[in-house]
Amino acid sequence: MTIQRLGLPGMARVPPARLVRAVETVRNAVATAHAKMAPAPIALLEMISAQWFSQAIYAAADLGIADASPAVR
């Protein structure tokens, strides 16, 4: 039974797989072009900030911040 048939409020519809693949292909091409054109110091800063972001997500999940927040429910 699909989500549309159930009529669940607040549930987003899933886009078609072909559309998702096409968008992902374009996104990957843009990301690759960006990585090739970025100067080395900028690329290094992006990698460092990505690591910080990953650590912040891990810490928030480990501490259970999302579970404790009443706004999420």
N, CA, C, O and CB atoms as a CASP TS submission, in Angstrom:
PFRMAT TS
TARGET T0000
AUTHOR 0000-0000-0000
METHOD Language model
MODEL 1
PARENT N/A
ATOM      1  N   MET     1       0.854  -1.176   0.000  1.00  0.00           N
ATOM      2  CA  MET     1       0.000   0.000   0.000  1.00  0.00           C
ATOM      3  C   MET     1       0.899   1.238   0.000  1.00  0.00           C
ATOM      4  O   MET     1       1.855   1.300   0.773  1.00  0.00           O
ATOM      5  CB  MET     1      -0.971  -0.002   1.232  1.00  0.00           C
ATOM      6  N   THR     2       0.612   2.214  -0.845  1.00  0.00           N
ATOM      7  CA  THR     2       1.452   3.401  -0.945  1.00  0.00           C
ATOM      8  C   THR     2       1.069   4.432   0.110  1.00  0.00           C
ATOM      9  O   THR     2       0.013   4.359   0.739  1.00  0.00           O
ATOM     10  CB  THR     2       1.345   4.011  -2.341  1.00  0.00           C
ATOM     11  N   ILE     3       1.957   5.376   0.275  1.00  0.00           N
ATOM     12  CA  ILE     3       1.706   6.454   1.239  1.00  0.00           C
ATOM     13  C   ILE     3       0.503   7.274   0.813  1.00  0.00           C
ATOM     14  O   ILE     3      -0.276   7.718   1.657  1.00  0.00           O
ATOM     15  CB  ILE     3       2.943   7.361   1.381  1.00  0.00           C
ATOM     16  N   GLN     4       0.341   7.481  -0.495  1.00  0.00           N
ATOM     17  CA  GLN     4      -0.798   8.249  -0.988  1.00  0.00           C
ATOM     18  C   GLN     4      -2.113   7.563  -0.621  1.00  0.00           C
ATOM     19  O   GLN     4      -3.083   8.227  -0.254  1.00  0.00           O
ATOM     20  CB  GLN     4      -0.701   8.436  -2.511  1.00  0.00           C
ATOM     21  N   ARG     5      -2.144   6.256  -0.720  1.00  0.00           N
ATOM     22  CA  ARG     5      -3.370   5.532  -0.390  1.00  0.00           C
ATOM     23  C   ARG     5      -3.681   5.607   1.093  1.00  0.00           C
ATOM     24  O   ARG     5      -4.843   5.678   1.495  1.00  0.00           O
ATOM     25  CB  ARG     5      -3.259   4.082  -0.820  1.00  0.00           C
ATOM     26  N   LEU     6      -2.625   5.589   1.904  1.00  0.00           N
ATOM     27  CA  LEU     6      -2.849   5.653   3.345  1.00  0.00           C
ATOM     28  C   LEU     6      -3.314   7.042   3.772  1.00  0.00           C
ATOM     29  O   LEU     6      -4.018   7.187   4.772  1.00  0.00           O
ATOM     30  CB  LEU     6      -1.576   5.274   4.095  1.00  0.00           C
ATOM     31  N   GLY     7      -2.911   8.076   3.000  1.00  0.00           N
ATOM     32  CA  GLY     7      -3.317   9.431   3.336  1.00  0.00           C
ATOM     33  C   GLY     7      -2.675   9.947   4.613  1.00  0.00           C
ATOM     34  O   GLY     7      -3.292  10.690   5.376  1.00  0.00           O
ATOM     35  N   LEU     8      -1.428   9.546   4.837  1.00  0.00           N
ATOM     36  CA  LEU     8      -0.737   9.991   6.043  1.00  0.00           C
ATOM     37  C   LEU     8      -0.347  11.458   5.918  1.00  0.00           C
ATOM     38  O   LEU     8       0.291  11.838   4.936  1.00  0.00           O
ATOM     39  CB  LEU     8       0.508   9.125   6.307  1.00  0.00           C
ATOM     40  N   PRO     9      -0.714  12.291   6.887  1.00  0.00           N
ATOM     41  CA  PRO     9      -0.348  13.710   6.809  1.00  0.00           C
ATOM     42  C   PRO     9       1.145  13.895   7.049  1.00  0.00           C
ATOM     43  O   PRO     9       1.743  13.195   7.865  1.00  0.00           O
ATOM     44  CB  PRO     9      -1.154  14.536   7.831  1.00  0.00           C
ATOM     45  N   GLY    10       1.732  14.832   6.339  1.00  0.00           N
ATOM     46  CA  GLY    10       3.131  15.167   6.533  1.00  0.00           C
ATOM     47  C   GLY    10       4.110  14.213   5.880  1.00  0.00           C
ATOM     48  O   GLY    10       5.319  14.372   6.051  1.00  0.00           O
ATOM     49  N   MET    11       3.630  13.229   5.140  1.00  0.00           N
ATOM     50  CA  MET    11       4.514  12.280   4.485  1.00  0.00           C
ATOM     51  C   MET    11       4.767  12.746   3.055  1.00  0.00           C
ATOM     52  O   MET    11       3.829  12.977   2.292  1.00  0.00           O
ATOM     53  CB  MET    11       3.911  10.848   4.504  1.00  0.00           C
ATOM     54  N   ALA    12       6.047  12.883   2.701  1.00  0.00           N
ATOM     55  CA  ALA    12       6.407  13.322   1.362  1.00  0.00           C
ATOM     56  C   ALA    12       6.335  12.152   0.384  1.00  0.00           C
ATOM     57  O   ALA    12       6.579  11.006   0.761  1.00  0.00           O
ATOM     58  CB  ALA    12       7.814  13.943   1.356  1.00  0.00           C
ATOM     59  N   ARG    13       6.006  12.439  -0.846  1.00  0.00           N
ATOM     60  CA  ARG    13       5.999  11.407  -1.874  1.00  0.00           C
ATOM     61  C   ARG    13       7.424  11.181  -2.349  1.00  0.00           C
ATOM     62  O   ARG    13       8.234  12.109  -2.352  1.00  0.00           O
ATOM     63  CB  ARG    13       5.076  11.799  -3.059  1.00  0.00           C
ATOM     64  N   VAL    14       7.730   9.982  -2.739  1.00  0.00           N
ATOM     65  CA  VAL    14       9.059   9.627  -3.236  1.00  0.00           C
ATOM     66  C   VAL    14       9.102   9.911  -4.731  1.00  0.00           C
ATOM     67  O   VAL    14       8.207   9.493  -5.466  1.00  0.00           O
ATOM     68  CB  VAL    14       9.399   8.126  -2.938  1.00  0.00           C
ATOM     69  N   PRO    15      10.152  10.630  -5.200  1.00  0.00           N
ATOM     70  CA  PRO    15      10.240  10.913  -6.637  1.00  0.00           C
ATOM     71  C   PRO    15      10.596   9.646  -7.422  1.00  0.00           C
ATOM     72  O   PRO    15      11.096   8.679  -6.848  1.00  0.00           O
ATOM     73  CB  PRO    15      11.288  12.016  -6.906  1.00  0.00           C
ATOM     74  N   PRO    16      10.338   9.656  -8.729  1.00  0.00           N
ATOM     75  CA  PRO    16      10.666   8.492  -9.556  1.00  0.00           C
ATOM     76  C   PRO    16      12.170   8.206  -9.552  1.00  0.00           C
ATOM     77  O   PRO    16      12.987   9.122  -9.462  1.00  0.00           O
ATOM     78  CB  PRO    16      10.180   8.711 -10.994  1.00  0.00           C
ATOM     79  N   ALA    17      12.517   6.931  -9.651  1.00  0.00           N
ATOM     80  CA  ALA    17      13.929   6.526  -9.591  1.00  0.00           C
ATOM     81  C   ALA    17      14.745   7.138 -10.733  1.00  0.00           C
ATOM     82  O   ALA    17      15.894   7.525 -10.524  1.00  0.00           O
ATOM     83  CB  ALA    17      14.043   4.995  -9.635  1.00  0.00           C
ATOM     84  N   ARG    18      14.175   7.232 -11.924  1.00  0.00           N
ATOM     85  CA  ARG    18      14.911   7.824 -13.055  1.00  0.00           C
ATOM     86  C   ARG    18      15.259   9.275 -12.775  1.00  0.00           C
ATOM     87  O   ARG    18      16.359   9.722 -13.099  1.00  0.00           O
ATOM     88  CB  ARG    18      14.088   7.726 -14.351  1.00  0.00           C
ATOM     89  N   LEU    19      14.343  10.010 -12.184  1.00  0.00           N
ATOM     90  CA  LEU    19      14.601  11.411 -11.861  1.00  0.00           C
ATOM     91  C   LEU    19      15.690  11.524 -10.805  1.00  0.00           C
ATOM     92  O   LEU    19      16.570  12.378 -10.907  1.00  0.00           O
ATOM     93  CB  LEU    19      13.317  12.099 -11.376  1.00  0.00           C
ATOM     94  N   VAL    20      15.633  10.676  -9.803  1.00  0.00           N
ATOM     95  CA  VAL    20      16.642  10.701  -8.736  1.00  0.00           C
ATOM     96  C   VAL    20      18.020  10.404  -9.307  1.00  0.00           C
ATOM     97  O   VAL    20      18.993  11.071  -8.956  1.00  0.00           O
ATOM     98  CB  VAL    20      16.294   9.684  -7.626  1.00  0.00           C
ATOM     99  N   ARG    21      18.113   9.406 -10.188  1.00  0.00           N
ATOM    100  CA  ARG    21      19.403   9.069 -10.806  1.00  0.00           C
ATOM    101  C   ARG    21      19.929  10.216 -11.651  1.00  0.00           C
ATOM    102  O   ARG    21      21.126  10.504 -11.622  1.00  0.00           O
ATOM    103  CB  ARG    21      19.271   7.812 -11.665  1.00  0.00           C
ATOM    104  N   ALA    22      19.054  10.877 -12.406  1.00  0.00           N
ATOM    105  CA  ALA    22      19.479  11.995 -13.252  1.00  0.00           C
ATOM    106  C   ALA    22      19.987  13.155 -12.405  1.00  0.00           C
ATOM    107  O   ALA    22      21.024  13.742 -12.713  1.00  0.00           O
ATOM    108  CB  ALA    22      18.323  12.463 -14.147  1.00  0.00           C
ATOM    109  N   VAL    23      19.267  13.485 -11.349  1.00  0.00           N
ATOM    110  CA  VAL    23      19.684  14.581 -10.475  1.00  0.00           C
ATOM    111  C   VAL    23      20.999  14.234  -9.786  1.00  0.00           C
ATOM    112  O   VAL    23      21.873  15.091  -9.652  1.00  0.00           O
ATOM    113  CB  VAL    23      18.594  14.887  -9.427  1.00  0.00           C
ATOM    114  N   GLU    24      21.143  12.992  -9.353  1.00  0.00           N
ATOM    115  CA  GLU    24      22.382  12.561  -8.691  1.00  0.00           C
ATOM    116  C   GLU    24      23.567  12.608  -9.648  1.00  0.00           C
ATOM    117  O   GLU    24      24.672  12.965  -9.241  1.00  0.00           O
ATOM    118  CB  GLU    24      22.222  11.142  -8.128  1.00  0.00           C
ATOM    119  N   THR    25      23.354  12.254 -10.911  1.00  0.00           N
ATOM    120  CA  THR    25      24.422  12.324 -11.907  1.00  0.00           C
ATOM    121  C   THR    25      24.876  13.761 -12.117  1.00  0.00           C
ATOM    122  O   THR    25      26.076  14.034 -12.174  1.00  0.00           O
ATOM    123  CB  THR    25      23.957  11.719 -13.236  1.00  0.00           C
ATOM    124  N   VAL    26      23.933  14.672 -12.231  1.00  0.00           N
ATOM    125  CA  VAL    26      24.269  16.086 -12.404  1.00  0.00           C
ATOM    126  C   VAL    26      24.980  16.613 -11.160  1.00  0.00           C
ATOM    127  O   VAL    26      25.965  17.342 -11.271  1.00  0.00           O
ATOM    128  CB  VAL    26      22.997  16.920 -12.693  1.00  0.00           C
ATOM    129  N   ARG    27      24.488  16.248  -9.979  1.00  0.00           N
ATOM    130  CA  ARG    27      25.108  16.699  -8.738  1.00  0.00           C
ATOM    131  C   ARG    27      26.549  16.214  -8.633  1.00  0.00           C
ATOM    132  O   ARG    27      27.434  16.969  -8.231  1.00  0.00           O
ATOM    133  CB  ARG    27      24.303  16.213  -7.535  1.00  0.00           C
ATOM    134  N   ASN    28      26.784  14.954  -8.994  1.00  0.00           N
ATOM    135  CA  ASN    28      28.136  14.422  -8.958  1.00  0.00           C
ATOM    136  C   ASN    28      29.054  15.121  -9.957  1.00  0.00           C
ATOM    137  O   ASN    28      30.224  15.360  -9.658  1.00  0.00           O
ATOM    138  CB  ASN    28      28.113  12.935  -9.233  1.00  0.00           C
ATOM    139  N   ALA    29      28.533  15.450 -11.141  1.00  0.00           N
ATOM    140  CA  ALA    29      29.338  16.153 -12.142  1.00  0.00           C
ATOM    141  C   ALA    29      29.724  17.541 -11.649  1.00  0.00           C
ATOM    142  O   ALA    29      30.862  17.972 -11.831  1.00  0.00           O
ATOM    143  CB  ALA    29      28.575  16.258 -13.470  1.00  0.00           C
ATOM    144  N   VAL    30      28.788  18.234 -11.032  1.00  0.00           N
ATOM    145  CA  VAL    30      29.082  19.572 -10.503  1.00  0.00           C
ATOM    146  C   VAL    30      30.088  19.486  -9.356  1.00  0.00           C
ATOM    147  O   VAL    30      31.000  20.309  -9.270  1.00  0.00           O
ATOM    148  CB  VAL    30      27.784  20.264 -10.023  1.00  0.00           C
ATOM    149  N   ALA    31      29.933  18.502  -8.479  1.00  0.00           N
ATOM    150  CA  ALA    31      30.866  18.340  -7.355  1.00  0.00           C
ATOM    151  C   ALA    31      32.263  18.005  -7.855  1.00  0.00           C
ATOM    152  O   ALA    31      33.248  18.503  -7.309  1.00  0.00           O
ATOM    153  CB  ALA    31      30.375  17.242  -6.396  1.00  0.00           C
ATOM    154  N   THR    32      32.365  17.172  -8.879  1.00  0.00           N
ATOM    155  CA  THR    32      33.672  16.822  -9.446  1.00  0.00           C
ATOM    156  C   THR    32      34.328  18.038 -10.079  1.00  0.00           C
ATOM    157  O   THR    32      35.523  18.268  -9.892  1.00  0.00           O
ATOM    158  CB  THR    32      33.528  15.701 -10.485  1.00  0.00           C
ATOM    159  N   ALA    33      33.557  18.817 -10.825  1.00  0.00           N
ATOM    160  CA  ALA    33      34.096  20.032 -11.441  1.00  0.00           C
ATOM    161  C   ALA    33      34.554  21.016 -10.370  1.00  0.00           C
ATOM    162  O   ALA    33      35.603  21.645 -10.510  1.00  0.00           O
ATOM    163  CB  ALA    33      33.042  20.690 -12.355  1.00  0.00           C
ATOM    164  N   HIS    34      33.774  21.151  -9.304  1.00  0.00           N
ATOM    165  CA  HIS    34      34.145  22.051  -8.216  1.00  0.00           C
ATOM    166  C   HIS    34      35.449  21.596  -7.558  1.00  0.00           C
ATOM    167  O   HIS    34      36.321  22.415  -7.269  1.00  0.00           O
ATOM    168  CB  HIS    34      33.018  22.125  -7.172  1.00  0.00           C
ATOM    169  N   ALA    35      35.577  20.297  -7.324  1.00  0.00           N
ATOM    170  CA  ALA    35      36.784  19.771  -6.674  1.00  0.00           C
ATOM    171  C   ALA    35      38.017  19.974  -7.541  1.00  0.00           C
ATOM    172  O   ALA    35      39.105  20.223  -7.021  1.00  0.00           O
ATOM    173  CB  ALA    35      36.613  18.285  -6.356  1.00  0.00           C
ATOM    174  N   LYS    36      37.863  19.871  -8.852  1.00  0.00           N
ATOM    175  CA  LYS    36      39.008  20.051  -9.755  1.00  0.00           C
ATOM    176  C   LYS    36      39.425  21.503  -9.875  1.00  0.00           C
ATOM    177  O   LYS    36      40.602  21.789 -10.094  1.00  0.00           O
ATOM    178  CB  LYS    36      38.680  19.507 -11.128  1.00  0.00           C
ATOM    179  N   MET    37      38.479  22.431  -9.736  1.00  0.00           N
ATOM    180  CA  MET    37      38.788  23.844  -9.922  1.00  0.00           C
ATOM    181  C   MET    37      39.183  24.564  -8.641  1.00  0.00           C
ATOM    182  O   MET    37      39.757  25.652  -8.701  1.00  0.00           O
ATOM    183  CB  MET    37      37.616  24.532 -10.525  1.00  0.00           C
ATOM    184  N   ALA    38      38.893  23.986  -7.494  1.00  0.00           N
ATOM    185  CA  ALA    38      39.184  24.656  -6.226  1.00  0.00           C
ATOM    186  C   ALA    38      40.691  24.662  -5.969  1.00  0.00           C
ATOM    187  O   ALA    38      41.359  23.650  -6.178  1.00  0.00           O
ATOM    188  CB  ALA    38      38.438  23.964  -5.057  1.00  0.00           C
ATOM    189  N   PRO    39      41.228  25.802  -5.514  1.00  0.00           N
ATOM    190  CA  PRO    39      42.645  25.835  -5.147  1.00  0.00           C
ATOM    191  C   PRO    39      42.907  24.907  -3.958  1.00  0.00           C
ATOM    192  O   PRO    39      42.005  24.632  -3.166  1.00  0.00           O
ATOM    193  CB  PRO    39      43.087  27.281  -4.812  1.00  0.00           C
ATOM    194  N   ALA    40      44.143  24.432  -3.840  1.00  0.00           N
ATOM    195  CA  ALA    40      44.494  23.465  -2.794  1.00  0.00           C
ATOM    196  C   ALA    40      44.136  23.941  -1.384  1.00  0.00           C
ATOM    197  O   ALA    40      43.563  23.163  -0.621  1.00  0.00           O
ATOM    198  CB  ALA    40      45.972  23.164  -2.857  1.00  0.00           C
ATOM    199  N   PRO    41      44.453  25.204  -1.000  1.00  0.00           N
ATOM    200  CA  PRO    41      44.092  25.619   0.362  1.00  0.00           C
ATOM    201  C   PRO    41      42.587  25.593   0.627  1.00  0.00           C
ATOM    202  O   PRO    41      42.157  25.254   1.729  1.00  0.00           O
ATOM    203  CB  PRO    41      44.616  27.007   0.623  1.00  0.00           C
ATOM    204  N   ILE    42      41.793  25.948  -0.372  1.00  0.00           N
ATOM    205  CA  ILE    42      40.339  25.926  -0.213  1.00  0.00           C
ATOM    206  C   ILE    42      39.842  24.493  -0.100  1.00  0.00           C
ATOM    207  O   ILE    42      38.968  24.203   0.717  1.00  0.00           O
ATOM    208  CB  ILE    42      39.651  26.640  -1.391  1.00  0.00           C
ATOM    209  N   ALA    43      40.385  23.599  -0.908  1.00  0.00           N
ATOM    210  CA  ALA    43      39.995  22.191  -0.842  1.00  0.00           C
ATOM    211  C   ALA    43      40.327  21.608   0.533  1.00  0.00           C
ATOM    212  O   ALA    43      39.543  20.842   1.094  1.00  0.00           O
ATOM    213  CB  ALA    43      40.699  21.380  -1.952  1.00  0.00           C
ATOM    214  N   LEU    44      41.493  21.975   1.071  1.00  0.00           N
ATOM    215  CA  LEU    44      41.877  21.493   2.393  1.00  0.00           C
ATOM    216  C   LEU    44      40.923  22.018   3.463  1.00  0.00           C
ATOM    217  O   LEU    44      40.516  21.265   4.348  1.00  0.00           O
ATOM    218  CB  LEU    44      43.317  21.910   2.716  1.00  0.00           C
ATOM    219  N   LEU    45      40.562  23.297   3.394  1.00  0.00           N
ATOM    220  CA  LEU    45      39.610  23.859   4.357  1.00  0.00           C
ATOM    221  C   LEU    45      38.247  23.178   4.259  1.00  0.00           C
ATOM    222  O   LEU    45      37.592  22.958   5.278  1.00  0.00           O
ATOM    223  CB  LEU    45      39.456  25.366   4.134  1.00  0.00           C
ATOM    224  N   GLU    46      37.817  22.843   3.050  1.00  0.00           N
ATOM    225  CA  GLU    46      36.548  22.144   2.882  1.00  0.00           C
ATOM    226  C   GLU    46      36.597  20.756   3.514  1.00  0.00           C
ATOM    227  O   GLU    46      35.626  20.322   4.135  1.00  0.00           O
ATOM    228  CB  GLU    46      36.194  22.035   1.398  1.00  0.00           C
ATOM    229  N   MET    47      37.724  20.056   3.360  1.00  0.00           N
ATOM    230  CA  MET    47      37.851  18.732   3.967  1.00  0.00           C
ATOM    231  C   MET    47      37.865  18.821   5.492  1.00  0.00           C
ATOM    232  O   MET    47      37.269  17.988   6.174  1.00  0.00           O
ATOM    233  CB  MET    47      39.124  18.040   3.470  1.00  0.00           C
ATOM    234  N   ILE    48      38.550  19.838   6.023  1.00  0.00           N
ATOM    235  CA  ILE    48      38.602  20.016   7.479  1.00  0.00           C
ATOM    236  C   ILE    48      37.209  20.339   8.029  1.00  0.00           C
ATOM    237  O   ILE    48      36.787  19.774   9.038  1.00  0.00           O
ATOM    238  CB  ILE    48      39.601  21.140   7.854  1.00  0.00           C
ATOM    239  N   SER    49      36.503  21.249   7.358  1.00  0.00           N
ATOM    240  CA  SER    49      35.167  21.606   7.848  1.00  0.00           C
ATOM    241  C   SER    49      34.196  20.434   7.719  1.00  0.00           C
ATOM    242  O   SER    49      33.295  20.294   8.546  1.00  0.00           O
ATOM    243  CB  SER    49      34.626  22.820   7.081  1.00  0.00           C
ATOM    244  N   ALA    50      34.361  19.595   6.704  1.00  0.00           N
ATOM    245  CA  ALA    50      33.521  18.402   6.573  1.00  0.00           C
ATOM    246  C   ALA    50      33.776  17.445   7.739  1.00  0.00           C
ATOM    247  O   ALA    50      32.847  16.816   8.244  1.00  0.00           O
ATOM    248  CB  ALA    50      33.789  17.690   5.223  1.00  0.00           C
ATOM    249  N   GLN    51      35.042  17.338   8.163  1.00  0.00           N
ATOM    250  CA  GLN    51      35.370  16.482   9.303  1.00  0.00           C
ATOM    251  C   GLN    51      34.736  17.032  10.578  1.00  0.00           C
ATOM    252  O   GLN    51      34.195  16.272  11.381  1.00  0.00           O
ATOM    253  CB  GLN    51      36.900  16.364   9.471  1.00  0.00           C
ATOM    254  N   TRP    52      34.801  18.340  10.763  1.00  0.00           N
ATOM    255  CA  TRP    52      34.186  18.958  11.948  1.00  0.00           C
ATOM    256  C   TRP    52      32.672  18.709  11.944  1.00  0.00           C
ATOM    257  O   TRP    52      32.082  18.397  12.979  1.00  0.00           O
ATOM    258  CB  TRP    52      34.484  20.491  11.988  1.00  0.00           C
ATOM    259  N   PHE    53      32.062  18.851  10.777  1.00  0.00           N
ATOM    260  CA  PHE    53      30.624  18.643  10.663  1.00  0.00           C
ATOM    261  C   PHE    53      30.269  17.199  11.008  1.00  0.00           C
ATOM    262  O   PHE    53      29.297  16.947  11.720  1.00  0.00           O
ATOM    263  CB  PHE    53      30.138  18.992   9.245  1.00  0.00           C
ATOM    264  N   SER    54      31.055  16.259  10.503  1.00  0.00           N
ATOM    265  CA  SER    54      30.814  14.846  10.809  1.00  0.00           C
ATOM    266  C   SER    54      30.944  14.575  12.302  1.00  0.00           C
ATOM    267  O   SER    54      30.147  13.830  12.874  1.00  0.00           O
ATOM    268  CB  SER    54      31.789  13.958  10.030  1.00  0.00           C
ATOM    269  N   GLN    55      31.946  15.178  12.932  1.00  0.00           N
ATOM    270  CA  GLN    55      32.121  14.992  14.372  1.00  0.00           C
ATOM    271  C   GLN    55      30.951  15.587  15.147  1.00  0.00           C
ATOM    272  O   GLN    55      30.513  15.011  16.144  1.00  0.00           O
ATOM    273  CB  GLN    55      33.436  15.625  14.837  1.00  0.00           C
ATOM    274  N   ALA    56      30.442  16.733  14.700  1.00  0.00           N
ATOM    275  CA  ALA    56      29.307  17.362  15.377  1.00  0.00           C
ATOM    276  C   ALA    56      28.051  16.493  15.259  1.00  0.00           C
ATOM    277  O   ALA    56      27.303  16.348  16.226  1.00  0.00           O
ATOM    278  CB  ALA    56      29.042  18.763  14.791  1.00  0.00           C
ATOM    279  N   ILE    57      27.821  15.921  14.088  1.00  0.00           N
ATOM    280  CA  ILE    57      26.677  15.033  13.891  1.00  0.00           C
ATOM    281  C   ILE    57      26.800  13.800  14.784  1.00  0.00           C
ATOM    282  O   ILE    57      25.825  13.378  15.405  1.00  0.00           O
ATOM    283  CB  ILE    57      26.563  14.614  12.410  1.00  0.00           C
ATOM    284  N   TYR    58      28.004  13.225  14.846  1.00  0.00           N
ATOM    285  CA  TYR    58      28.223  12.052  15.682  1.00  0.00           C
ATOM    286  C   TYR    58      27.983  12.381  17.154  1.00  0.00           C
ATOM    287  O   TYR    58      27.333  11.619  17.871  1.00  0.00           O
ATOM    288  CB  TYR    58      29.645  11.513  15.482  1.00  0.00           C
ATOM    289  N   ALA    59      28.516  13.527  17.601  1.00  0.00           N
ATOM    290  CA  ALA    59      28.349  13.914  19.003  1.00  0.00           C
ATOM    291  C   ALA    59      26.877  14.139  19.338  1.00  0.00           C
ATOM    292  O   ALA    59      26.411  13.731  20.401  1.00  0.00           O
ATOM    293  CB  ALA    59      29.160  15.182  19.310  1.00  0.00           C
ATOM    294  N   ALA    60      26.145  14.788  18.433  1.00  0.00           N
ATOM    295  CA  ALA    60      24.718  15.027  18.676  1.00  0.00           C
ATOM    296  C   ALA    60      23.950  13.705  18.740  1.00  0.00           C
ATOM    297  O   ALA    60      23.056  13.545  19.572  1.00  0.00           O
ATOM    298  CB  ALA    60      24.127  15.932  17.573  1.00  0.00           C
ATOM    299  N   ALA    61      24.296  12.767  17.869  1.00  0.00           N
ATOM    300  CA  ALA    61      23.620  11.470  17.881  1.00  0.00           C
ATOM    301  C   ALA    61      23.994  10.685  19.131  1.00  0.00           C
ATOM    302  O   ALA    61      23.141  10.033  19.733  1.00  0.00           O
ATOM    303  CB  ALA    61      23.974  10.663  16.619  1.00  0.00           C
ATOM    304  N   ASP    62      25.262  10.743  19.523  1.00  0.00           N
ATOM    305  CA  ASP    62      25.727  10.016  20.702  1.00  0.00           C
ATOM    306  C   ASP    62      25.084  10.556  21.984  1.00  0.00           C
ATOM    307  O   ASP    62      24.790   9.794  22.905  1.00  0.00           O
ATOM    308  CB  ASP    62      27.253  10.100  20.806  1.00  0.00           C
ATOM    309  N   LEU    63      24.870  11.869  22.037  1.00  0.00           N
ATOM    310  CA  LEU    63      24.260  12.484  23.212  1.00  0.00           C
ATOM    311  C   LEU    63      22.733  12.365  23.214  1.00  0.00           C
ATOM    312  O   LEU    63      22.091  12.632  24.231  1.00  0.00           O
ATOM    313  CB  LEU    63      24.657  13.941  23.288  1.00  0.00           C
ATOM    314  N   GLY    64      22.160  11.971  22.097  1.00  0.00           N
ATOM    315  CA  GLY    64      20.707  11.818  22.020  1.00  0.00           C
ATOM    316  C   GLY    64      19.971  13.142  21.988  1.00  0.00           C
ATOM    317  O   GLY    64      18.868  13.253  22.522  1.00  0.00           O
ATOM    318  N   ILE    65      20.567  14.138  21.373  1.00  0.00           N
ATOM    319  CA  ILE    65      19.964  15.476  21.335  1.00  0.00           C
ATOM    320  C   ILE    65      18.631  15.462  20.584  1.00  0.00           C
ATOM    321  O   ILE    65      17.673  16.100  21.019  1.00  0.00           O
ATOM    322  CB  ILE    65      20.929  16.478  20.676  1.00  0.00           C
ATOM    323  N   ALA    66      18.561  14.744  19.467  1.00  0.00           N
ATOM    324  CA  ALA    66      17.317  14.701  18.693  1.00  0.00           C
ATOM    325  C   ALA    66      16.194  14.030  19.482  1.00  0.00           C
ATOM    326  O   ALA    66      15.033  14.430  19.389  1.00  0.00           O
ATOM    327  CB  ALA    66      17.539  13.961  17.367  1.00  0.00           C
ATOM    328  N   ASP    67      16.549  13.013  20.252  1.00  0.00           N
ATOM    329  CA  ASP    67      15.527  12.307  21.041  1.00  0.00           C
ATOM    330  C   ASP    67      15.000  13.171  22.181  1.00  0.00           C
ATOM    331  O   ASP    67      13.846  13.025  22.584  1.00  0.00           O
ATOM    332  CB  ASP    67      16.097  11.003  21.605  1.00  0.00           C
ATOM    333  N   ALA    68      15.827  14.063  22.700  1.00  0.00           N
ATOM    334  CA  ALA    68      15.439  14.875  23.834  1.00  0.00           C
ATOM    335  C   ALA    68      14.707  16.148  23.425  1.00  0.00           C
ATOM    336  O   ALA    68      14.106  16.812  24.270  1.00  0.00           O
ATOM    337  CB  ALA    68      16.650  15.223  24.641  1.00  0.00           C
ATOM    338  N   SER    69      14.750  16.495  22.146  1.00  0.00           N
ATOM    339  CA  SER    69      14.146  17.733  21.678  1.00  0.00           C
ATOM    340  C   SER    69      12.652  17.558  21.441  1.00  0.00           C
ATOM    341  O   SER    69      12.253  16.683  20.673  1.00  0.00           O
ATOM    342  CB  SER    69      14.829  18.206  20.402  1.00  0.00           C
ATOM    343  N   PRO    70      11.808  18.382  22.091  1.00  0.00           N
ATOM    344  CA  PRO    70      10.361  18.258  21.863  1.00  0.00           C
ATOM    345  C   PRO    70       9.938  18.784  20.507  1.00  0.00           C
ATOM    346  O   PRO    70       8.873  18.407  20.018  1.00  0.00           O
ATOM    347  CB  PRO    70       9.601  18.990  22.940  1.00  0.00           C
ATOM    348  N   ALA    71      10.736  19.646  19.876  1.00  0.00           N
ATOM    349  CA  ALA    71      10.370  20.240  18.593  1.00  0.00           C
ATOM    350  C   ALA    71      10.433  19.225  17.458  1.00  0.00           C
ATOM    351  O   ALA    71       9.763  19.400  16.440  1.00  0.00           O
ATOM    352  CB  ALA    71      11.279  21.416  18.283  1.00  0.00           C
ATOM    353  N   VAL    72      11.216  18.179  17.612  1.00  0.00           N
ATOM    354  CA  VAL    72      11.386  17.184  16.560  1.00  0.00           C
ATOM    355  C   VAL    72      10.145  16.314  16.426  1.00  0.00           C
ATOM    356  O   VAL    72       9.828  15.869  15.323  1.00  0.00           O
ATOM    357  CB  VAL    72      12.608  16.315  16.841  1.00  0.00           C
ATOM    358  N   ARG    73       9.462  16.070  17.477  1.00  0.00           N
ATOM    359  CA  ARG    73       8.301  15.183  17.449  1.00  0.00           C
ATOM    360  C   ARG    73       7.151  15.909  16.885  1.00  0.00           C
ATOM    361  O   ARG    73       6.062  15.346  16.769  1.00  0.00           O
ATOM    362  CB  ARG    73       7.960  14.651  18.824  1.00  0.00           C
TER
END
